[in-house]
């Protein structure tokens, strides 16, 4: 197998550097969370957190159930309680 020419190597390094720069720039505008496996269940399947029958019986608070499950997954206990109260207050006349 023939060794690559210096110009090929230079081109390759330039492209890899460009890709690295673009990936870092794009990922920098996002927030990533690491939720350990046991605590991630309410975050991933938050609509079924109270059971599928409950979610189907009460479709109105599905968003509240989802948000509370996500808050609890992240150990944001106060936020889990507060999010529903803030929404309720915002809908009040």
N, C-alpha and C positions, 0 to 999 in steps of 0.2 A: 504494500500500500504506500502510496506517495504522500510525503508530508505536505500539508497545505502551504501555499505561498503566503508570504508575510502580509500581502494585501488582503487575502481571504481572512486571515486571523484578525487583522485590524478591523475589518468590516464586521466580523462576528462579534468582537468585543464591543464595538459601537452599538450594534443592535441589542445585545444583551443589556448593556447599560441603559439604553433607551427604554427597554421593556421594564427593567427594574425601577427606573424613575417613574414611569407611568403607573405601575402597580402601587407603589408607595403613595403617589399623589392621590390616586383614586380611593385607596383603602383608608387614607387619612381623614376622609370626610365621613366615615361611618363609625359607629360605636359597636364594639364587639363585647359580648358578655360570655363568661364561662360559668355555667350553672352546673354543679355536680349532679350526677345521675339521679340519686334519690330525690333531690329537690326539684329536678327539672320536669317531673311529670305534670304538675299543675300548670307549668309554663307552656309545655308542648300540647297538652290535651286539656286545656282549661275549660272548654265547654262541657266536657264530661266530668269535671271535677266533683260535682255533686251527684253524678250519675246521669246517664242518658235520659232516663225517664223524667227526672226533674228538669233537665234542660228543655225537653220537649213540652213538658207541662207548663212551664213558665218561660215563654220565649222573650218576654219583655226585658228581664234583667240579664239576658245572656251576656251582654257586653260587660256588665258589672261583675258577673261571675268570672269572665275571662280576665278582666283587669285585676280583680282581687287575687285570683290564682297566680297571675304573673308577679304581683307584688309580694305575695307570700313566698314564691320561689326564690326571690331575690332578698329575702329577709327584711322586707320593707313593711313591717306589720302595721305601723301607723298609717302609711299610705294606703294600705288595703282597706282600712276602715274609712279613711278620709275621702277616698275617690268617690265612693257612692254618695256621701253627704254633699260633696261639692256639686256633683251632677244634679242631685235632687234640688239643691238650692238654686242652681242655674235655670232649672225648668219652672221654678215657682213664679207665679204672676207678680 
